[in-house]
Amino acid sequence: MARRALIVGGGIGGMSCAIALRRIGWSVDLIDIDPTWRALGAGLTLSGPTLRAFKQLGVLDEVKAHGFLSSVGAIASEDGVILGKMPIPELEPGIAGLGGILRPVLHRLLSERVRAVDTVVRLGVSVATLNDDGSAVKATFSDGTTGEYDLVVGADSLNSGVRKLLFGSAYEPRFTGQGCWRLLAPKPADQRGMVMCGTGPRVGFNPVSETHMYMFLTVPDPERRIVPEGEQIGRLRGLLAGFGGFVADIRERMDNSYLVNYRPLEVLLIDGPWHKGRVLLIGDAAHATTPHLGHGAGLAVEDAVVLGEELGRSDDLQEVFDRFMARRLGRARHVIQTSTQISQLELEQRWAEVMTVHAPGAAKLAEAI
Ligand SMILES: Cc1cc2nc3c(=O)[nH]c(=O)nc-3n(C[C@H](O)[C@H](O)[C@H](O)COP(=O)(O)OP(=O)(O)OC[C@H]3O[C@@H](n4cnc5c(N)ncnc54)[C@H](O)[C@@H]3O)c2cc1C
């Protein structure tokens, strides 16, 4: 009989996990607390290793068709004048070194695949209790129904309810003192990759399609601000005041039709096993990072790929978890430590040092997972 998994959380990690487990013949129930099951926010940078993980998952062609793959990157002055271009080599043949996609588009691609591979999806539902008797986990859901599983995967993000059921309040997100602005804007036709503008605080633009790019800007945020929607455009305009050229054009054109988003940046790492009994955490529930390496979602997809591989190799769940942790913990720690180091350098305005940390940190991600 097929082994049964429950995945709690249908975001990037949970959907990837459903696809990976269905590929090895597990039967999968996936639940998400959001009755509309949608993704908000603007763009997502896809590192080369994230694209590699999508290939391993069997969804790279769709991502390529609906996102944007970069072949060249550029640095520009505050006035938007291109100071230098650099080729972005492929990670390996057929896998670009960098890309971008709209979050809602990635969500649609993954959710269509999740349904196409016969995952049982239930929305507007969460898990209330998990009772693990060693041979199975009995889950009670928020709607009063129950189910019994060989494996439960908590992919319910930074404020994970599954993590609380496993570890209580032992692991809580830590605010970094920074926040991140994102904006979706039309893309100039000749822009073929990421452009970073500025020698001090830098604003980045990464294409997500042939027609659009998203902008990202990290800023100090001593108060962990919640910026009301009506104030977002005005605030962002002020932050972009020192920029000229095409950045100034975007600043002046921005109106309520532009998708603007602000998020305080938090980190979390369970620096030990992400599992207890038959329950495992993946994605931001176990390791949430700032976006400085553009690989937080990549880690979640990789978690799913590695879990699928290890479950395909052994029926012994504890052996699977041990091998999974040996492959995942060091990599997640590297991403979070490097990203928070860059975040701290930005807070201390040590701009020249940022690239000396970023370049080797990103290069290390090319290592096989
Ligand atoms: C500002 C910002 C910019 C970022 N930019 C990038 C980037 O460019 N590239 C990149 O690779 N990463 C980026 N990241 C990181 C990336 O967004 C996350 O690492 C990634 O979304 C984690 O995937 P996940 O599946 O763990 O969580 P999510 O994608 O957040 O999905 C969690 C899902 O769980 C559901 N859920 C929550 N609670 C429950 C519950 N109790 N019961 C059931 N379901 C529940 C939610 O509805 C959601 O669908 C960024 C993060 C931030 C904050």
The ligand as an SDF file (V2000), in Angstrom:
LIG
                    3D

 53 58  0  0  0  0  0  0  0  0999 V2000
   10.9530   40.4230    1.4150 C   0  0  0  0  0  0  0  0  0  0  0  0
   11.3290   39.0240    1.0060 C   0  0  0  0  0  0  0  0  0  0  0  0
   11.8750   38.8080   -0.2590 C   0  0  0  0  0  0  0  0  0  0  0  0
   12.2460   37.5020   -0.6340 C   0  0  0  0  0  0  0  0  0  0  0  0
   12.7960   37.3170   -1.8610 N   0  0  0  0  0  0  0  0  0  0  0  0
   13.2160   36.0850   -2.2110 C   0  0  0  0  0  0  0  0  0  0  0  0
   13.8180   35.8850   -3.4820 C   0  0  0  0  0  0  0  0  0  0  0  0
   13.9460   36.8080   -4.2740 O   0  0  0  0  0  0  0  0  0  0  0  0
   14.2170   34.6140   -3.7980 N   0  0  0  0  0  0  0  0  0  0  0  0
   14.0680   33.5590   -2.9370 C   0  0  0  0  0  0  0  0  0  0  0  0
   14.4690   32.4220   -3.2780 O   0  0  0  0  0  0  0  0  0  0  0  0
   13.4890   33.7370   -1.7280 N   0  0  0  0  0  0  0  0  0  0  0  0
   13.0540   34.9580   -1.3520 C   0  0  0  0  0  0  0  0  0  0  0  0
   12.4570   35.1340   -0.1350 N   0  0  0  0  0  0  0  0  0  0  0  0
   12.2360   33.9740    0.7370 C   0  0  0  0  0  0  0  0  0  0  0  0
   11.0170   33.1560    0.2950 C   0  0  0  0  0  0  0  0  0  0  0  0
    9.8890   33.9810    0.1450 O   0  0  0  0  0  0  0  0  0  0  0  0
   10.7170   32.0720    1.3340 C   0  0  0  0  0  0  0  0  0  0  0  0
   11.9120   31.4500    1.7270 O   0  0  0  0  0  0  0  0  0  0  0  0
    9.7730   31.0210    0.7720 C   0  0  0  0  0  0  0  0  0  0  0  0
    8.5290   31.5820    0.4060 O   0  0  0  0  0  0  0  0  0  0  0  0
    9.5590   29.9130    1.8040 C   0  0  0  0  0  0  0  0  0  0  0  0
    8.6590   28.9520    1.3020 O   0  0  0  0  0  0  0  0  0  0  0  0
    7.7350   28.1430    2.3400 P   0  0  0  0  0  0  0  0  0  0  0  0
    7.0060   27.1440    1.5090 O   0  0  0  0  0  0  0  0  0  0  0  0
    8.5340   27.6820    3.4870 O   0  0  0  0  0  0  0  0  0  0  0  0
    6.7350   29.2200    2.8860 O   0  0  0  0  0  0  0  0  0  0  0  0
    5.5930   30.0480    2.0690 P   0  0  0  0  0  0  0  0  0  0  0  0
    5.9270   30.1180    0.6260 O   0  0  0  0  0  0  0  0  0  0  0  0
    5.4240   31.3090    2.8540 O   0  0  0  0  0  0  0  0  0  0  0  0
    4.2920   29.1470    2.2250 O   0  0  0  0  0  0  0  0  0  0  0  0
    3.7200   28.8340    3.4610 C   0  0  0  0  0  0  0  0  0  0  0  0
    2.2980   28.3620    3.2180 C   0  0  0  0  0  0  0  0  0  0  0  0
    1.7910   27.8320    4.4440 O   0  0  0  0  0  0  0  0  0  0  0  0
    0.4650   28.2840    4.6290 C   0  0  0  0  0  0  0  0  0  0  0  0
    0.2220   28.2700    6.0760 N   0  0  0  0  0  0  0  0  0  0  0  0
    0.6920   29.1230    7.0000 C   0  0  0  0  0  0  0  0  0  0  0  0
    0.2730   28.7560    8.2160 N   0  0  0  0  0  0  0  0  0  0  0  0
   -0.4680   27.6420    8.0540 C   0  0  0  0  0  0  0  0  0  0  0  0
   -1.1650   26.7950    8.9480 C   0  0  0  0  0  0  0  0  0  0  0  0
   -1.1690   27.0330   10.2680 N   0  0  0  0  0  0  0  0  0  0  0  0
   -1.8330   25.7380    8.4450 N   0  0  0  0  0  0  0  0  0  0  0  0
   -1.8560   25.4870    7.1010 C   0  0  0  0  0  0  0  0  0  0  0  0
   -1.2000   26.2670    6.2180 N   0  0  0  0  0  0  0  0  0  0  0  0
   -0.5100   27.3250    6.6840 C   0  0  0  0  0  0  0  0  0  0  0  0
    0.4130   29.6570    3.9880 C   0  0  0  0  0  0  0  0  0  0  0  0
   -0.9100   30.0300    3.6240 O   0  0  0  0  0  0  0  0  0  0  0  0
    1.3290   29.4410    2.7780 C   0  0  0  0  0  0  0  0  0  0  0  0
    0.6010   29.0180    1.6450 O   0  0  0  0  0  0  0  0  0  0  0  0
   12.0790   36.4140    0.2760 C   0  0  0  0  0  0  0  0  0  0  0  0
   11.5200   36.6350    1.5310 C   0  0  0  0  0  0  0  0  0  0  0  0
   11.1620   37.9320    1.8980 C   0  0  0  0  0  0  0  0  0  0  0  0
   10.5790   38.1550    3.2600 C   0  0  0  0  0  0  0  0  0  0  0  0
  1  2  1  0
  2  3  1  0
  2 52  2  0
  3  4  2  0
  4  5  1  0
  4 50  1  0
  5  6  2  0
  6  7  1  0
  6 13  1  0
  7  8  2  0
  7  9  1  0
  9 10  1  0
 10 11  2  0
 10 12  1  0
 12 13  2  0
 13 14  1  0
 14 15  1  0
 14 50  1  0
 15 16  1  0
 16 17  1  0
 16 18  1  0
 18 19  1  0
 18 20  1  0
 20 21  1  0
 20 22  1  0
 22 23  1  0
 23 24  1  0
 24 25  2  0
 24 26  1  0
 24 27  1  0
 27 28  1  0
 28 29  2  0
 28 30  1  0
 28 31  1  0
 31 32  1  0
 32 33  1  0
 33 34  1  0
 33 48  1  0
 34 35  1  0
 35 36  1  0
 35 46  1  0
 36 37  1  0
 36 45  1  0
 37 38  2  0
 38 39  1  0
 39 40  1  0
 39 45  2  0
 40 41  1  0
 40 42  2  0
 42 43  1  0
 43 44  2  0
 44 45  1  0
 46 47  1  0
 46 48  1  0
 48 49  1  0
 50 51  2  0
 51 52  1  0
 52 53  1  0
M  END
$$$$
